[in-house]
């Protein structure tokens, strides 16, 4: 716990010792969650002295406790199986790394430690008090991320993690947020609140009263960060009680609020110090601030305390950092490229779509060119559906609240749904397709012979996204998903999950995406028994292993109704996007009492077991209109079984995927997806009639062709077509008319491709316009029986059908 303190902290400690460590009147948040009284931020606020003095006292005690612990011989096992010796409560992961090589010690960021045997009593598991959301790590495995400078407590397995590992990057950026917080606190004297790492860096929120930060403040912030980098201050960890935490942070009412919310009486939490900053934090962190070699402030914004508009407004500063200046420069170059590729910019340039916040915020208006892309993506999926055995259905856009009470969405998702009342009854716009698909399945008796039933829909969905989260096509309120639900038997799960994954792989390969797979497991707020979840997770694990691809565990991030496989794609700039998913669901079949017949019964029994209604307005116990489902599992009649539902999306929403693809292709759409495939340019007024004919020849074969009959020069027309990203430019004149040809230019080629016969070109472009499933189906070979065993099965099936008839 020992570490060097800055000269200003030493002075503040002397001041605190002379004046006493307690603050005369600590600032507070009122019952409404807002700061009480006026707050004027000043550099070097008085509460820093009290905080530093309290830390010294607690750290001195902790250091004595550490020194007094017995040091016993332990074994540290590395991933390659080699074993290193050490002492408990003394040897650290960093010392193990230094013993292997200096370069490794400098490159590693954090350690993963898993104890292989009993350890001496350390501290009670600590509560994380540094977050504004529930802690989802309560069910964490024995392996835990560990500070490189924190002593081992017993024999263990050790993995040293570098920055290129997501866990290492998260730790690096989390530590960098503390460095940022230290600079903010020192420069502005505000009250720090939350400072997490995020997908593209980190941020820190600070309460400054009425003061607002701007880009003009960025250089001063970066200078403060540089001073802390150069001083190479160690990150120090301290385990404290709830009462000690309240004393340590009594000068910051926002921290006090977190402690009271998250740390129950009798529980312990942790705090970290780097330089002059002392902060609540679960950790782990870098060994020292000098590891943050390259840092940049990215942007600023406002935020609300705990995300509520009823609370105080905070100033949020975003940053990013890297182990080297070279990596930071590469990141900044990528951001410049991303700015050029921004789908909102491309959408405006190419006249694809627009938004009108005054008319319908969060809902996109698609122009004719954008609609061509939208429809083409749906055509692709529909063609694949036909080839892969999916059937498309259409369900209502408005539902009674009762169906969502039965599905569980009302209890878990209501705030994100658009609801309204008609004649005293509560209704909602459809936010997802799965409840409606359950109603379709349950609309008549089902047999095991019908399974798997692959049901797809492009239904219009609405979700009540907060206005501050709306972002072009990537976060909208109205959208359509390539949504499918596969109703299958338990013995079909693995094959259906494998088929669904292959479907995803094929589509992403078509677009040229790299992607990663992860299994998201049971969250805290989950429906159903642990046994059901274990069965579901085991089936998905088998399918992932069978895929032959690498995958990871995303613990606690499953949907409330079942585990899922998330497919995170990577675009041309290396950015990651969450679009595809495969989710296993044992819960909806229970809540909707879905069932299928496993053995043949008489027609009367089948009729009695029908789902909802035999006539409009009549309901059974399984009818969604009857209200919320009971927690008790419905009892199945003999001869019936419960189907399993596989939720599956590949594009995600068509809107989001269009935005991702626009940036992935940088607006240079592949021919089959392009809204501007061919531009016909006449060389003179005399060639206009033939140019119009060429355009019609292309258009009549389903190609997106336009003709420029304007008065501009040939070079100007060609240039305009190139800027508009037409895939092909067809130049025609008198000579081409006489020979029924065109002079062809292709996007991306410096030289013209030359003269081509029109009929031949049309046929070539037709073929280019059909990727995979959109191509003409293959001609079937003459029918031949496969094998005698198959004949027996066919005859048996035919006999059974005849008997039923």
Secondary structure, DSSP 8 states (H G I E B T S, - for coil): ------HHHHHHHHHHHHH-SS-SS---B-TTSSB-S-----SS-THHHHHHHHHHHHHHHHHHHHHHS---EEEEEETTS-EEEEETTT-BHHHHHHHH-HHHHHHEEEEEEEE-S---------B--S-SS----TT--S-EEE-TTSB--SSEEEEEEETTSHHHHHHHHHHHHHHHHHHHHHHH--EE----EETTEEEEEEE-TT----GGGHHHHHHHHHHHHHHT-BEEEEEEEHHHHHHHTTT-HHHHHHHHHH--TT-EEEEEEETTEEEE------SBGGG--EEEEEEEEEEEGGG-TTS-EEEEEEEEEESSHHHHHHHHHHHHHHHHH-HHHHHHHTT-EEE-HHHHTT-EEE-HHHHHHHHHHHHHHHHHHHHHT-EE----SEEEHHHHHHHTHHHHHGGGS-EEEETTEEEEE-S-SHHHHHHHHTTS--BGGG-SEEEEE--EEE----GGG-BTTTB-SEEEB-EEEEEE-GGGHHHHHHHHHHHHHHHHHHHT-EEEEEEE---SS--S-HHHHHHHHHHHHHHHHHHTS-EEEETT-SBTTB-EEEEEEE-TTS-EEEEEEEEEESHHHHHTT--EESS---HHHHHHT--S-SSTT---TT-GGG-S--SS-----TTEE--EEEEEESSSBHHHHHHHHHHHTTT---GGG-S--EEEEESSGGGHHHHHHHHHHHHTTT--EEEE-SSS-HHHHHHHHHHTT-SEEEEE-HHHHHHTEEEEEETT-SS--EEEEHHHHHHHHHHHT--GGGS------------HHHHHHHHHHHHHHHHH-
